Amino acid sequence: MKIGIIGAGNIGGNLTRRLTAVGHDVSVANSRGPHTLTDLAKETGATPATIEEAVRGAKVVVVTIPLKAVPNLPSGFLDGAADGLAVIDTGNYYPQQRDGKIAEIEEGLTESRWTERQIGHPVIKAFNGTYAQDILDKPQPSGTPGRVALPVSGDDEDAKKVVRDLLDEIGFDTVDTGGQDESWRQQPGTPVYGLAADAAAVRKALDSASQERTPDWRA
């Protein structure tokens, strides 16, 4: 499957490593240009690309950049993707640490719903509460007792199935958080954020989440 990854930080880099390891055709882009990605390309076999090149023909696109940078993505950058595109959003709102105040999120809009509005396409929220190293260290074969499960939210059920199947392929169970209006259950500050546990524990954490954003996660 052709997969485009936008962002080559810790999450983007390790997803590139894991997805190429299971045989996918991965193109990776960042804000600094393809020439800065040669080491990652040599290590993984991924193709360094511009954002538009990474997306072209992709069935899955992973957006894994700081939330404040999402509005700066090129207009129409998803236009060249394959039909039935699934977009994975790994982003989090860090108002005090990085992103500054985003009024709509402060007023209650979920982080991934905000991202959808910026890019003009539905997203599937995944990997946002996952430690980058866990992407390499935690995979296990399907059916393994205690296999780590990741929460996944989104409104497009077909795209969600593509993403959940992909996560299963790279070694993780998944738990459906629900639609994007329920994705607050996996935002920073919730019990599931940073949790590396099996599906039962992840479901319990999602169910115990509070929609009230704590002071640490407000501007």
N, CA, C and O of each residue as an XYZ file, in Angstrom:
876
protein
N       0.848     -1.195      0.000
C       0.000      0.000      0.000
C       0.883      1.243      0.000
O       1.898      1.286      0.695
N       0.506      2.237     -0.764
C       1.227      3.513     -0.778
C       0.778      4.335      0.430
O      -0.411      4.589      0.624
N       1.749      4.740      1.227
C       1.494      5.515      2.438
C       2.369      6.756      2.409
O       3.574      6.666      2.174
N       1.770      7.910      2.647
C       2.505      9.150      2.762
C       2.555      9.607      4.203
O       1.530      9.641      4.883
N       3.740      9.957      4.674
C       3.904     10.435      6.048
C       4.392     11.873      5.993
O       5.434     12.164      5.405
N       3.635     12.768      6.610
C       3.990     14.184      6.659
C       4.452     14.491      8.072
O       3.653     14.578      9.005
N       5.753     14.652      8.206
C       6.364     14.849      9.506
C       7.326     13.720      9.797
O       6.940     12.552      9.759
N       8.565     14.046     10.085
C       9.588     13.020     10.301
C      10.212     13.149     11.683
O      11.395     12.863     11.869
N       9.409     13.582     12.651
C       9.871     13.617     14.038
C       9.866     12.223     14.640
O       9.977     11.234     13.915
N       9.740     12.136     15.945
C       9.836     10.839     16.615
C       8.752      9.865     16.162
O       9.042      8.714     15.837
N       7.498     10.331     16.142
C       6.402      9.461     15.716
C       6.510      9.170     14.220
O       6.446      8.010     13.811
N       6.670     10.199     13.408
C       6.754     10.002     11.968
C       7.919      9.117     11.562
O       7.782      8.263     10.686
N       9.064      9.322     12.199
C      10.228      8.507     11.887
C      10.017      7.042     12.227
O      10.358      6.161     11.438
N       9.453      6.779     13.404
C       9.266      5.386     13.804
C       8.122      4.716     13.051
O       8.159      3.505     12.831
N       7.114      5.476     12.656
C       6.093      4.896     11.780
C       6.699      4.561     10.417
O       6.360      3.537      9.824
N       7.584      5.409      9.925
C       8.288      5.088      8.680
C       9.049      3.780      8.826
O       8.998      2.928      7.939
N       9.748      3.618      9.933
C      10.512      2.389     10.162
C       9.606      1.165     10.220
O       9.908      0.131      9.625
N       8.505      1.286     10.933
C       7.632      0.116     11.140
C       6.856     -0.236      9.876
O       6.704     -1.412      9.545
N       6.369      0.774      9.175
C       5.555      0.512      7.985
C       6.393     -0.021      6.833
O       5.932     -0.878      6.079
N       7.610      0.473      6.687
C       8.482     -0.095      5.653
C       8.892     -1.518      6.018
O       9.074     -2.358      5.137
N       9.037     -1.790      7.310
C       9.452     -3.127      7.744
C       8.435     -4.198      7.370
O       8.804     -5.352      7.152
N       7.160     -3.831      7.292
C       6.132     -4.813      6.915
C       5.795     -4.727      5.429
O       4.841     -5.356      4.971
N       6.577     -3.948      4.674
C       6.488     -4.018      3.234
C       5.720     -2.934      2.510
O       5.498     -3.045      1.305
N       5.304     -1.877      3.218
C       4.547     -0.824      2.549
C       5.471      0.138      1.806
O       6.645      0.291      2.144
N       4.909      0.776      0.792
C       5.613      1.767     -0.029
C       5.408      3.130      0.623
O       4.359      3.755      0.460
N       6.409      3.582      1.357
C       6.271      4.778      2.191
C       7.063      5.928      1.589
O       8.244      5.793      1.268
N       6.388      7.059      1.445
C       7.053      8.318      1.113
C       6.929      9.238      2.317
O       5.869      9.306      2.938
N       8.000      9.943      2.651
C       8.000     10.773      3.855
C       8.436     12.188      3.505
O       9.365     12.401      2.726
N       7.743     13.142      4.099
C       8.013     14.559      3.848
C       8.102     15.299      5.168
O       7.541     14.871      6.177
N       8.818     16.419      5.147
C       8.818     17.311      6.301
C       8.861     18.751      5.813
O       8.843     19.008      4.609
N       8.918     19.677      6.743
C       8.872     21.088      6.368
C      10.200     21.594      5.821
O      10.250     22.669      5.224
N      11.272     20.837      6.015
C      12.608     21.304      5.633
C      13.052     20.795      4.266
O      14.071     21.253      3.749
N      12.323     19.870      3.676
C      12.645     19.402      2.336
C      13.234     18.007      2.293
O      13.815     17.545      3.275
N      13.086     17.325      1.148
C      13.537     15.934      1.018
C      15.024     15.737      1.306
O      15.425     14.668      1.767
N      15.845     16.750      1.041
C      17.288     16.584      1.234
C      17.660     16.347      2.684
O      18.762     15.877      2.966
N      16.756     16.666      3.622
C      17.032     16.450      5.046
C      16.630     15.055      5.510
O      16.799     14.717      6.682
N      16.097     14.240      4.594
C      15.554     12.938      4.969
C      16.368     11.779      4.402
O      15.912     10.636      4.418
N      17.560     12.062      3.907
C      18.343     11.012      3.249
C      18.765      9.904      4.212
O      18.789      8.735      3.827
N      19.095     10.246      5.445
C      19.505      9.214      6.404
C      18.344      8.272      6.711
O      18.520      7.054      6.737
N      17.155      8.836      6.942
C      15.982      7.994      7.211
C      15.661      7.131      5.996
O      15.295      5.964      6.136
N      15.799      7.705      4.810
C      15.535      6.952      3.585
C      16.513      5.787      3.431
O      16.104      4.679      3.083
N      17.794      6.028      3.687
C      18.791      4.959      3.581
C      18.510      3.849      4.594
O      18.666      2.665      4.292
N      18.101      4.241      5.781
C      17.837      3.255      6.831
C      16.630      2.389      6.515
O      16.640      1.188      6.785
N      15.589      2.987      5.944
C      14.292      2.310      5.837
C      13.885      1.901      4.429
O      13.052      1.012      4.257
N      14.462      2.538      3.429
C      13.990      2.330      2.071
C      12.826      3.205      1.688
O      12.306      3.084      0.579
N      12.396      4.094      2.583
C      11.334      5.045      2.260
C      11.836      6.064      1.252
O      13.041      6.241      1.076
N      10.903      6.728      0.597
C      11.244      7.725     -0.415
C      11.135      9.122      0.165
O      10.050      9.505      0.600
N      12.213      9.907      0.192
C      12.107     11.309      0.616
C      11.289     12.080     -0.419
O      11.444     11.865     -1.621
N      10.424     12.972      0.045
C       9.500     13.620     -0.882
C       9.084     14.986     -0.373
O       9.242     15.311      0.803
N       8.544     15.781     -1.297
C       7.796     16.960     -0.869
C       6.449     16.491     -0.337
O       6.079     15.330     -0.509
N       5.726     17.384      0.303
C       4.413     17.011      0.828
C       3.503     16.517     -0.289
O       2.844     15.487     -0.148
N       3.467     17.245     -1.394
C       2.585     16.855     -2.503
C       3.004     15.508     -3.091
O       2.150     14.699     -3.453
N       4.301     15.265     -3.188
C       4.792     13.986     -3.715
C       4.459     12.841     -2.762
O       4.097     11.751     -3.205
N       4.577     13.080     -1.469
C       4.287     12.031     -0.493
C       2.827     11.601     -0.542
O       2.509     10.432     -0.326
N       1.958     12.536     -0.821
C       0.519     12.264     -0.823
C       0.064     11.620     -2.135
O      -0.921     10.882     -2.148
N       0.761     11.889     -3.222
C       0.292     11.472     -4.544
C       0.099      9.963     -4.617
O       1.045      9.195     -4.439
N      -1.136      9.547     -4.879
C      -1.465      8.139     -5.017
C      -1.573      7.377     -3.712
O      -1.772      6.163     -3.729
N      -1.446      8.059     -2.575
C      -1.443      7.374     -1.283
C      -2.845      6.933     -0.882
O      -3.821      7.657     -1.079
N      -2.924      5.746     -0.322
C      -4.172      5.237      0.256
C      -4.319      5.683      1.704
O      -5.430      5.858      2.202
N      -3.172      5.867      2.379
C      -3.143      6.364      3.762
C      -2.149      7.508      3.826
O      -1.044      7.406      3.294
N      -2.535      8.596      4.473
C      -1.638      9.713      4.749
C      -1.617      9.937      6.249
O      -2.669     10.038      6.880
N      -0.431     10.015      6.819
C      -0.261     10.276      8.246
C       0.195     11.724      8.408
O       1.231     12.123      7.877
N      -0.591     12.503      9.148
C      -0.213     13.884      9.469
C       0.316     13.881     10.897
O      -0.446     13.715     11.850
N       1.610     14.063     11.038
C       2.236     13.966     12.355
C       3.193     15.134     12.539
O       4.413     14.974     12.579
N       2.589     16.325     12.650
C       3.314     17.579     12.802
C       2.712     18.340     13.979
O       1.602     18.022     14.404
N       3.416     19.336     14.516
C       2.814     20.125     15.594
C       1.470     20.719     15.169
O       1.297     21.128     14.021
N       0.532     20.762     16.099
C      -0.809     21.231     15.767
C      -0.780     22.645     15.194
O      -1.529     22.959     14.269
N       0.076     23.487     15.739
C       0.134     24.873     15.273
C       0.584     24.973     13.822
O       0.354     25.993     13.173
N       1.231     23.914     13.300
C       1.721     23.927     11.920
C       0.689     23.413     10.919
O       0.874     23.570      9.712
N      -0.381     22.809     11.396
C      -1.367     22.224     10.482
C      -1.949     23.256      9.515
O      -2.068     22.953      8.328
N      -2.322     24.472      9.966
C      -2.870     25.445      9.012
C      -1.880     25.861      7.927
O      -2.288     26.434      6.917
N      -0.597     25.587      8.111
C       0.410     25.971      7.129
C       0.642     24.916      6.052
O       1.441     25.132      5.141
N      -0.050     23.769      6.143
C       0.072     22.763      5.094
C      -0.436     23.351      3.777
O      -1.358     24.167      3.788
N       0.143     22.954      2.647
C      -0.262     23.540      1.365
C      -1.752     23.345      1.082
O      -2.309     22.280      1.348
N      -2.374     24.361      0.551
C      -3.782     24.260      0.187
C      -3.974     23.137     -0.834
O      -3.249     23.058     -1.826
N      -4.957     22.275     -0.580
C      -5.247     21.189     -1.506
C      -4.200     20.102     -1.552
O      -4.116     19.371     -2.539
N      -3.395     19.974     -0.504
C      -2.281     19.017     -0.553
C      -2.747     17.571     -0.658
O      -1.968     16.705     -1.054
N      -4.004     17.292     -0.311
C      -4.516     15.919     -0.387
C      -5.143     15.593     -1.740
O      -5.602     14.471     -1.956
N      -5.167     16.554     -2.642
C      -5.901     16.368     -3.897
C      -5.372     15.207     -4.731
O      -6.146     14.572     -5.448
N      -4.093     14.915     -4.661
C      -3.521     13.863     -5.490
C      -3.555     12.477     -4.890
O      -3.020     11.536     -5.477
N      -4.181     12.330     -3.717
C      -4.217     11.030     -3.049
C      -5.177     10.078     -3.762
O      -5.969     10.495     -4.607
N      -5.094      8.806     -3.412
C      -5.965      7.789     -3.987
C      -7.398      7.966     -3.507
O      -7.647      8.588     -2.474
N      -8.334      7.415     -4.268
C      -9.726      7.390     -3.827
C      -9.829      6.588     -2.534
O      -9.085      5.630     -2.325
N     -10.751      6.988     -1.676
C     -10.930      6.286     -0.407
C      -9.822      6.546      0.590
O      -9.562      5.726      1.471
N      -9.169      7.691      0.450
C      -8.044      8.035      1.327
C      -8.431      8.013      2.804
O      -9.487      8.512      3.192
N      -7.550      7.423      3.621
C      -7.658      7.501      5.079
C      -6.531      8.386      5.584
O      -5.362      8.132      5.295
N      -6.879      9.426      6.341
C      -5.883     10.329      6.912
C      -5.782     10.049      8.411
O      -6.773     10.134      9.137
N      -4.589      9.719      8.859
C      -4.331      9.507     10.285
C      -3.787     10.796     10.880
O      -2.813     11.362     10.382
N      -4.423     11.253     11.947
C      -3.978     12.436     12.684
C      -3.377     11.971     14.002
O      -4.074     11.382     14.829
N      -2.090     12.232     14.205
C      -1.433     11.863     15.465
C      -1.321     13.043     16.423
O      -0.702     12.925     17.480
N      -1.912     14.174     16.066
C      -1.625     15.422     16.752
C      -2.251     15.585     18.118
O      -3.240     14.935     18.457
N      -1.648     16.473     18.896
C      -2.148     16.872     20.208
C      -2.010     18.380     20.371
O      -1.128     19.011     19.789
N      -2.902     18.934     21.175
C      -2.878     20.361     21.504
C      -2.071     20.561     22.776
O      -2.469     20.128     23.857
N      -0.923     21.231     22.627
C      -0.064     21.562     23.762
C       0.010     23.086     23.868
O       0.985     23.687     23.414
N      -1.002     23.715     24.458
C      -1.071     25.181     24.432
C       0.058     25.861     25.188
O       0.595     26.868     24.726
N       0.423     25.326     26.344
C       1.461     25.960     27.157
C       2.863     25.587     26.692
O       3.800     26.377     26.813
N       2.995     24.380     26.163
C       4.316     23.857     25.834
C       4.768     24.207     24.421
O       5.969     24.280     24.162
N       3.803     24.429     23.482
C       4.221     24.517     22.089
C       3.294     25.341     21.201
O       3.768     26.187     20.442
N       1.998     25.115     21.277
C       1.086     25.551     20.222
C       0.463     26.926     20.434
O      -0.081     27.509     19.496
N       0.538     27.449     21.656
C      -0.190     28.679     21.923
C      -1.693     28.423     21.987
O      -2.143     27.280     21.908
N      -2.441     29.474     22.128
C      -3.890     29.332     22.295
C      -4.583     29.145     20.952
O      -4.376     29.917     20.016
N      -5.407     28.110     20.875
C      -6.299     27.891     19.735
C      -7.718     28.003     20.273
O      -8.190     27.118     20.987
N      -8.391     29.081     19.933
C      -9.650     29.432     20.592
C     -10.702     28.348     20.455
O     -11.393     28.034     21.424
N     -10.838     27.767     19.265
C     -11.897     26.775     19.057
C     -11.719     25.553     19.960
O     -12.694     25.002     20.470
N     -10.472     25.140     20.150
C     -10.211     24.002     21.033
C     -10.463     24.387     22.478
O     -11.034     23.607     23.240
N     -10.044     25.572     22.857
C     -10.312     26.045     24.220
C     -11.816     26.084     24.502
O     -12.250     25.893     25.638
N     -12.598     26.334     23.459
C     -14.060     26.430     23.618
C     -14.754     25.079     23.548
O     -15.977     25.010     23.676
N     -13.998     23.999     23.348
C     -14.580     22.674     23.432
C     -14.508     21.820     22.184
O     -14.889     20.650     22.224
N     -14.029     22.368     21.072
C     -13.875     21.567     19.863
C     -12.764     20.538     20.085
O     -11.704     20.876     20.610
N     -13.000     19.289     19.689
C     -11.942     18.302     19.858
C     -10.771     18.624     18.922
O     -10.941     19.251     17.876
N      -9.605     18.187     19.322
C      -8.389     18.531     18.590
C      -8.430     18.013     17.146
O      -8.057     18.726     16.215
N      -8.882     16.784     16.974
C      -8.919     16.222     15.629
C     -10.038     16.833     14.785
O      -9.902     16.924     13.565
N     -11.127     17.248     15.404
C     -12.162     17.954     14.646
C     -11.603     19.279     14.125
O     -11.899     19.686     13.002
N     -10.802     19.941     14.942
C     -10.152     21.178     14.497
C      -9.229     20.901     13.318
O      -9.227     21.650     12.341
N      -8.441     19.822     13.404
C      -7.544     19.460     12.313
C      -8.326     19.176     11.036
O      -7.913     19.589      9.953
N      -9.439     18.482     11.153
C     -10.270     18.223      9.979
C     -10.673     19.518      9.282
O     -10.649     19.606      8.055
N     -11.037     20.501     10.059
C     -11.464     21.782      9.484
C     -10.313     22.489      8.781
O     -10.523     23.194      7.795
N      -9.097     22.301      9.288
C      -7.947     22.962      8.667
C      -7.586     22.326      7.326
O      -7.241     23.033      6.380
N      -7.662     21.008      7.237
C      -7.192     20.319      6.033
C      -8.321     19.970      5.071
O      -8.065     19.548      3.943
N      -9.573     20.144      5.507
C     -10.703     19.885      4.620
C     -10.932     18.418      4.323
O     -11.391     18.071      3.235
N     -10.618     17.549      5.277
C     -10.788     16.108      5.056
C     -10.975     15.427      6.410
O     -10.331     15.814      7.385
N     -11.856     14.407      6.487
C     -11.986     13.661      7.746
C     -10.669     13.004      8.139
O      -9.859     12.655      7.280
N     -10.465     12.841      9.424
C      -9.264     12.165      9.903
C      -9.635     11.044     10.859
O     -10.728     11.007     11.425
N      -8.693     10.141     11.015
C      -8.767      9.098     12.033
C      -7.685      9.412     13.051
O      -6.501      9.459     12.717
N      -8.093      9.626     14.288
C      -7.131      9.968     15.345
C      -6.516      8.682     15.889
O      -7.220      7.796     16.372
N      -5.190      8.598     15.803
C      -4.471      7.421     16.298
C      -3.035      7.813     16.606
O      -2.519      8.791     16.064
N      -2.402      7.057     17.466
C      -0.997      7.247     17.857
C      -0.757      8.523     18.645
O       0.393      8.799     18.986
N      -1.770      9.312     18.951
C      -1.523     10.599     19.604
C      -1.046     10.437     21.042
O      -0.346     11.307     21.561
N      -1.416      9.334     21.692
C      -0.989      9.111     23.068
C       0.037      8.014     23.197
O       0.247      7.472     24.283
N       0.682      7.681     22.079
C       1.641      6.583     22.039
C       3.065      7.117     22.131
O       3.437      8.024     21.387
N       3.854      6.568     23.027
C       5.271      6.929     23.048
C       5.924      6.442     21.756
O       5.678      5.320     21.314
N       6.749      7.283     21.161
C       7.334      6.942     19.868
C       8.093      5.619     19.918
O       8.000      4.816     18.989
N       8.834      5.388     20.983
C       9.627      4.161     21.061
C       8.754      2.920     21.124
O       9.163      1.840     20.698
N       7.536      3.079     21.664
C       6.623      1.935     21.750
C       6.236      1.417     20.368
O       5.918      0.237     20.219
N       6.261      2.278     19.365
C       5.931      1.846     18.004
C       6.916      0.779     17.532
O       6.558     -0.102     16.750
N       8.147      0.861     18.006
C       9.165     -0.134     17.656
C       9.263     -1.262     18.667
O       9.567     -2.397     18.298
N       9.010     -0.967     19.944
C       9.277     -1.940     21.001
C       8.079     -2.796     21.399
O       8.266     -3.892     21.928
N       6.855     -2.330     21.162
C       5.678     -2.998     21.702
C       4.920     -3.913     20.738
O       4.051     -4.654     21.198
N       5.195     -3.908     19.426
C       4.403     -4.766     18.538
C       4.473     -6.242     18.921
O       5.512     -6.751     19.341
N       3.322     -6.914     18.762
C       3.235     -8.351     18.987
C       2.301     -8.951     17.937
O       1.465     -8.244     17.374
N       2.440    -10.260     17.670
C       1.545    -10.896     16.706
C       0.089    -10.850     17.156
O      -0.210    -10.854     18.350
N      -0.800    -10.807     16.186
C      -2.232    -10.809     16.489
C      -2.589    -12.028     17.333
O      -2.127    -13.136     17.063
N      -3.414    -11.815     18.358
C      -3.827    -12.904     19.235
C      -2.949    -13.109     20.448
O      -3.273    -13.927     21.308
N      -1.832    -12.380     20.541
C      -0.958    -12.506     21.703
C      -1.664    -11.968     22.945
O      -2.136    -10.831     22.926
N      -1.752    -12.756     24.035
C      -2.368    -12.235     25.261
C      -1.652    -10.977     25.745
O      -0.422    -10.920     25.755
N      -2.426     -9.971     26.147
C      -1.855     -8.737     26.653
C      -1.319     -7.812     25.579
O      -0.652     -6.827     25.895
N      -1.591     -8.105     24.326
C      -1.116     -7.255     23.227
C      -1.551     -5.812     23.437
O      -2.706     -5.558     23.781
N      -0.640     -4.863     23.235
C      -0.943     -3.445     23.431
C      -2.007     -3.004     22.435
O      -1.935     -3.320     21.248
N      -2.990     -2.273     22.936
C      -4.074     -1.743     22.110
C      -3.997     -0.226     22.070
O      -3.654      0.409     23.067
N      -4.313      0.351     20.931
C      -4.308      1.793     20.757
C      -5.722      2.287     20.477
O      -6.447      1.659     19.705
N      -6.131      3.399     21.087
C      -7.440      3.965     20.794
C      -7.452      4.627     19.428
O      -6.468      5.237     19.010
N      -8.572      4.500     18.742
C      -8.730      5.031     17.388
C     -10.112      5.658     17.294
O     -11.108      5.014     17.623
N     -10.185      6.908     16.847
C     -11.482      7.567     16.705
C     -11.640      8.112     15.301
O     -10.658      8.359     14.601
N     -12.899      8.299     14.891
C     -13.174      8.872     13.579
C     -14.589      8.592     13.140
O     -15.219      7.642     13.604
N     -15.090      9.427     12.240
C     -16.466      9.303     11.768
C     -16.602      8.407     10.546
O     -17.661      7.818     10.331
N     -15.551      8.294      9.745
C     -15.589      7.524      8.504
C     -15.258      6.069      8.834
O     -14.101      5.732      9.082
N     -16.282      5.210      8.835
C     -16.074      3.831      9.264
C     -15.178      3.063      8.296
O     -14.408      2.207      8.731
N     -15.258      3.346      7.003
C     -14.391      2.664      6.041
C     -12.927      3.039      6.276
O     -12.048      2.178      6.285
N     -12.682      4.337      6.466
C     -11.313      4.779      6.733
C     -10.821      4.226      8.065
O      -9.652      3.863      8.198
N     -11.704      4.163      9.039
C     -11.310      3.629     10.341
C     -10.914      2.162     10.230
O      -9.966      1.724     10.881
N     -11.632      1.402      9.410
C     -11.268     -0.007      9.220
C      -9.897     -0.135      8.562
O      -9.102     -0.992      8.948
N      -9.616      0.713      7.569
C      -8.294      0.693      6.934
C      -7.208      0.923      7.979
O      -6.193      0.226      7.996
N      -7.429      1.903      8.849
C      -6.432      2.241      9.865
C      -6.307      1.132     10.897
O      -5.198      0.768     11.287
N      -7.430      0.595     11.339
C      -7.370     -0.466     12.352
C      -6.686     -1.709     11.791
O      -5.927     -2.371     12.498
N      -6.948     -2.026     10.533
C      -6.270     -3.170      9.910
C      -4.767     -2.910      9.790
O      -3.958     -3.821      9.968
N      -4.405     -1.678      9.491
C      -2.994     -1.327      9.379
C      -2.293     -1.448     10.728
O      -1.174     -1.954     10.806
N      -2.945     -0.988     11.779
C      -2.362     -1.098     13.114
C      -2.207     -2.552     13.529
O      -1.212     -2.919     14.155
N      -3.182     -3.376     13.185
C      -3.071     -4.804     13.470
C      -1.863     -5.393     12.744
O      -1.137     -6.221     13.294
N      -1.662     -4.961     11.514
C      -0.553     -5.472     10.713
C       0.797     -5.114     11.320
O       1.736     -5.907     11.246
N       0.906     -3.936     11.918
C       2.196     -3.537     12.498
C       2.322     -3.914     13.974
O       3.289     -3.536     14.634
N       1.332     -4.667     14.495
C       1.538     -5.278     15.797
C       0.704     -4.793     16.957
O       1.051     -5.054     18.109
N      -0.405     -4.083     16.687
C      -1.207     -3.529     17.780
C      -2.685     -3.880     17.618
O      -3.216     -3.890     16.508
N      -3.338     -4.167     18.746
C      -4.796     -4.190     18.781
C      -5.302     -2.753     18.767
O      -4.531     -1.813     18.959
N      -6.598     -2.590     18.538
C      -7.199     -1.253     18.574
C      -8.498     -1.292     19.361
O      -9.155     -2.327     19.469
N      -8.849     -0.142     19.903
C     -10.131      0.053     20.568
C     -10.791      1.266     19.946
O     -10.184      2.334     19.857
N     -12.030      1.105     19.516
C     -12.756      2.180     18.849
C     -13.286      3.159     19.897
O     -14.152      2.822     20.705
N     -12.745      4.378     19.864
C     -13.193      5.416     20.795
C     -14.569      5.956     20.418
O     -15.290      6.474     21.270
N     -14.929      5.835     19.152
C     -16.180      6.396     18.644
C     -15.901      7.423     17.570
O     -14.846      7.407     16.937
N     -16.854      8.313     17.370
C     -16.692      9.362     16.374
C     -15.780     10.467     16.863
O     -15.330     10.457     18.009
N     -15.511     11.418     15.988
C     -14.546     12.459     16.320
C     -15.018     13.364     17.457
O     -14.195     13.984     18.130
N     -16.317     13.447     17.678
C     -16.793     14.243     18.813
C     -16.544     13.546     20.148
O     -16.697     14.154     21.207
N     -16.159     12.263     20.098
C     -15.794     11.526     21.310
C     -14.276     11.432     21.491
O     -13.798     10.838     22.457
N     -13.530     12.015     20.564
C     -12.075     11.830     20.597
C     -11.406     12.560     21.755
O     -10.216     12.366     22.002
N     -12.160     13.402     22.473
C     -11.602     14.010     23.683
C     -11.171     12.935     24.685
O     -10.327     13.187     25.545
N     -11.747     11.751     24.571
C     -11.424     10.666     25.513
C      -9.967     10.215     25.391
O      -9.448      9.561     26.296
N      -9.300     10.555     24.281
C      -7.901     10.143     24.112
C      -6.960     11.337     23.973
O      -5.812     11.172     23.561
N      -7.435     12.538     24.311
C      -6.590     13.729     24.255
C      -5.618     13.759     25.446
O      -5.802     13.000     26.399
N      -4.599     14.611     25.412
C      -3.682     14.731     26.546
C      -4.417     15.022     27.852
O      -5.390     15.776     27.886
N      -3.930     14.410     28.912
C      -4.523     14.595     30.230
C      -5.569     13.570     30.584
O      -6.032     13.541     31.725
N      -5.964     12.717     29.639
C      -6.946     11.671     29.920
C      -6.234     10.393     30.368
O      -5.032     10.249     30.144
N      -6.964      9.460     31.001
C      -6.317      8.250     31.518
C      -5.651      7.381     30.450
O      -4.692      6.669     30.749
N      -6.142      7.430     29.213
C      -5.571      6.556     28.186
C      -4.309      7.155     27.558
O      -3.548      6.445     26.901
N      -4.089      8.439     27.755
C      -2.960      9.129     27.129
C      -1.650      8.585     27.698
O      -1.395      8.702     28.897
N      -0.823      7.993     26.842
C       0.442      7.399     27.276
C       0.331      5.989     27.807
O       1.335      5.401     28.209
N      -0.869      5.434     27.818
C      -1.089      4.094     28.364
C      -0.678      3.039     27.342
O      -1.128      3.075     26.197
N       0.168      2.106     27.746
C       0.525      0.958     26.919
C      -0.032     -0.281     27.609
O       0.614     -0.860     28.482
N      -1.228     -0.678     27.213
C      -1.934     -1.758     27.897
C      -2.847     -2.470     26.910
O      -2.975     -2.051     25.760
N      -3.478     -3.543     27.362
C      -4.318     -4.323     26.468
C      -5.676     -3.649     26.263
O      -5.967     -2.611     26.858
N      -6.497     -4.260     25.414
C      -7.748     -3.632     25.003
C      -8.691     -3.391     26.173
O      -9.371     -2.366     26.216
N      -8.742     -4.316     27.117
C      -9.653     -4.148     28.257
C      -9.247     -2.940     29.097
O     -10.106     -2.174     29.534
N      -7.958     -2.766     29.325
C      -7.488     -1.628     30.118
C      -7.692     -0.316     29.370
O      -8.022      0.704     29.975
N      -7.496     -0.344     28.052
C      -7.706      0.863     27.255
C      -9.180      1.253     27.262
O      -9.505      2.433     27.399
N     -10.066      0.287     27.117
C     -11.502      0.589     27.157
C     -11.891      1.171     28.514
O     -12.660      2.130     28.574
N     -11.374      0.606     29.596
C     -11.661      1.126     30.929
C     -11.175      2.560     31.069
O     -11.869      3.395     31.649
N     -10.000      2.853     30.548
C      -9.447      4.210     30.623
C     -10.291      5.186     29.812
O     -10.559      6.298     30.267
N     -10.711      4.784     28.624
C     -11.562      5.650     27.801
C     -12.877      5.948     28.507
O     -13.356      7.082     28.489
N     -13.459      4.927     29.130
C     -14.754      5.091     29.796
C     -14.660      5.987     31.028
O     -15.648      6.600     31.432
N     -13.470      6.061     31.623
C     -13.310      6.851     32.848
C     -12.869      8.286     32.576
O     -12.675      9.055     33.517
N     -12.707      8.659     31.309
C     -12.211      9.992     30.965
C     -13.237     11.070     31.297
O     -14.444     10.834     31.258
N     -12.739     12.244     31.621
C     -13.571     13.421     31.843
C     -13.365     14.400     30.698
O     -12.244     14.593     30.227
N     -14.450     15.014     30.255
C     -14.364     15.972     29.154
C     -13.786     17.310     29.603
O     -13.404     18.127     28.765
N     -13.719     17.542     30.898
C     -13.178     18.793     31.418
C     -11.671     18.844     31.205
O     -10.940     17.994     31.714
N     -11.213     19.824     30.466
C      -9.777     19.978     30.215
C      -9.116     20.577     31.468
O      -9.528     21.633     31.947
N      -8.107     19.907     31.982
C      -7.462     20.380     33.207
C      -6.567     21.572     32.914
O      -6.191     21.795     31.764
N      -6.218     22.350     33.952
C      -5.412     23.573     33.721
C      -4.103     23.334     32.991
O      -3.650     24.202     32.245
N      -3.478     22.166     33.189
C      -2.214     21.870     32.508
C      -2.359     21.830     30.999
O      -1.386     22.018     30.269
N      -3.568     21.585     30.537
C      -3.805     21.414     29.103
C      -4.689     22.505     28.529
O      -5.344     22.312     27.505
N      -4.705     23.662     29.198
C      -5.398     24.847     28.682
C      -4.394     25.988     28.540
O      -3.371     26.027     29.224
N      -4.700     26.893     27.657
C      -3.813     28.037     27.452
C      -3.872     28.977     28.656
O      -3.191     30.002     28.673
